[in-house]
């Protein structure tokens, strides 16, 4: 009896310690977001106070947000980022699901070699490809267009790998039965493989959209016109303009809050499928 009580106490202590560590980790992750949000509602007089003010004493409401919208074409930046993110996400889901399905369920010459070459591209740092991409798009006359931002993200080696690993877990008997019923290969892909791949495609879609939404360096290099800028580049332009003034931190936090909100909503909307897709990707293969 005493041994059971002792084991129960040890188990309870370990559980409480685990929850305490997780709570501390969550607080460390969430506090910067909380500080960003609260600063966006503060007047400038409360931004640099010491000791810090954790909740605005003079709540500004949406005044800082309205000021940002007045100074910066936020709607245009939003539209550009949504257009680029949606185009790259849809294209990546199509190409990665199709190629991943082919690598998983078809047999052809040099299949493993080609797959290894695809994976090898993941080892190349993105910065190495900036100059070749820039020269290519310059020769094609696509600089300073949204196409220059979209085209490099039309597929993803990591996405192909994720889908291939997931499709490996789909029984071959299902595909064989569909072929016996007279279904064509593309019809099998569209009506059988895609619905079954919903979890991994949700995870891949979230990854792709968030990467596109947050991408800064490449759009900064290829975009010049103000009306073509995406949100990260627009935020950089806004910060560069406002740094000449002393009263800008609360406005910058309002802009940043508007910039990160869509990405957070996308993740929260697909969180269940995201976790399931990541968990099942490594089941087989």
ABEGO torsion letter per residue (X at the ends): XAAAAAAAAAAAAAAAAAAAAAAAAAAAAAAAAAAAAAAAABBAAAAABOBBBABBABBAEAAAAAAAAAABBAAAAAAAAAAAAAAAAAAAAAAAAAAAAAAAABBBBGAAAAAAAAAAAAABBAAAAAAAAAAAAAAAGABGBAAAAAAAAABBAAAAAAAAAAAAABBAAAAAAAAAAGBBAAAAAAAAAAAAAAAAAAAAAAAAAAAAAABAAAAAAABABAAABBAAAAAAAAAAAAAABABAAAAAAAAAAAAAAAAAAAAAAAAAAAAAAAAAAAABX
